Structures are given as C-alpha cells and as structure tokens.
Amino acid sequence: MNWSATERLGLTPAPGGLALVQDLLNTASAGRPDSADLLADGALDRAQEWADPAVRGWAEATGRGDVRLTLSAEDLPKLRCLRDQVRRALAAGDCGGEAVRFTSAPVVVGLAGDGTLTLEPEGAGARWLASAVLAEGLLAQASGTWRRLKICRNTSCSAAFYDRSRNNSGVWHSVRGCGNAAHLRACRERRRGHTDAEHGAEESGVTA
C-alpha cells in the first residue's frame, strides 16, 4: 500500500505522480478516530512510515529508480506548512488566493536522450518532498488533471480526492457520506427556517 494516507480514508489514489500530492494532503487528520495527523510533532517514526512507501510509489508511478528519503524532526513543521498551502490553493479554486513562492524547493529540468524534458526533485527531507509535490502539481496543470484534485467541501472532513466524474463536478469525497450529510443539514435548515417564519407570522397576527 504505497498511498497509505489516502487509502486509509477509503479513497482511490490520483493517477501517476499526482497521487503523491494527494497523499501528502491526506496525512492530515480528517476528523476521524483512525486518521491521526501523520506529520504531527513527536511522530517522526509515523511520518517516516508514511514517507517510505509514498516516495517508492511516486518513483514507480513516474518511472524513476529507487528513491531513499530520510525525514528529521525539523522536517515535520515544514511539511505541514507545505500541506496547508497546497490545501488552501486547491480549496480556493477559481476564486484565487494569495500567491506563495517556494524558493527552497529546487527542481532541476532534465533532458533525456529522446528529447523528453523531465522535472527532477532535488534536496533532502522536506525540501525533496516539496520539490516533488510542486513538480507534480506543475505537470498536472499542464496535463489538465490538477483541477480534478479537490478538497471535500465538508469542512469536518476535508479529505483530498481525485474527481473522476465526467464533467468534473464532484465536491464531496463521498456522495453517500459527506454528500448525504450536507443534504440532510440543508434540509433541516430549510425546515427550521419555515418553522421560524410560521411562528413569526403567528406572533404578528398574520395567517396564511
């Protein structure tokens, strides 16, 4: 299981290297007992257990050789910051948001023998992961798949999911779960508003 953060939420990973971005986003707690923050301070072992298969999965998905990544305690707040910034950018969508510059996430452009250009992450620890995540985001934008990586509209969930609907209209990571819960809340609010309106009419002596 390469994408453990995503798969623990019962979600299907995004295609190719974009799954690394999705998996980083899903390391956060999603409001469930079984979804603790994998990058929390003091949880270095847990963070490394997440990073090892994720980096291996990225290498397999993108046709790279074996990649080794060692995290330190100092990397955890940096990765949480990266995660939050990417999450905010996705949540903002077409509404836009404050621009962020990542000057400490180096990416090298490589030229293969067949003329193919590649983006190669560099650095160590959080720097390497930031480099890989941003490179995959750039490639996904170029291919048109970035807009399909979304944050569940249920704020108590906020899981990162890949929208595979034909018209890219999904807003919930689970229609049966978060979608139904949202519809029920909206229905209760409409009923409450209707009841309040009836009470107000009775108090003012107005009858229907």
Disulfide bonds with the S-S distance in Angstrom:
none
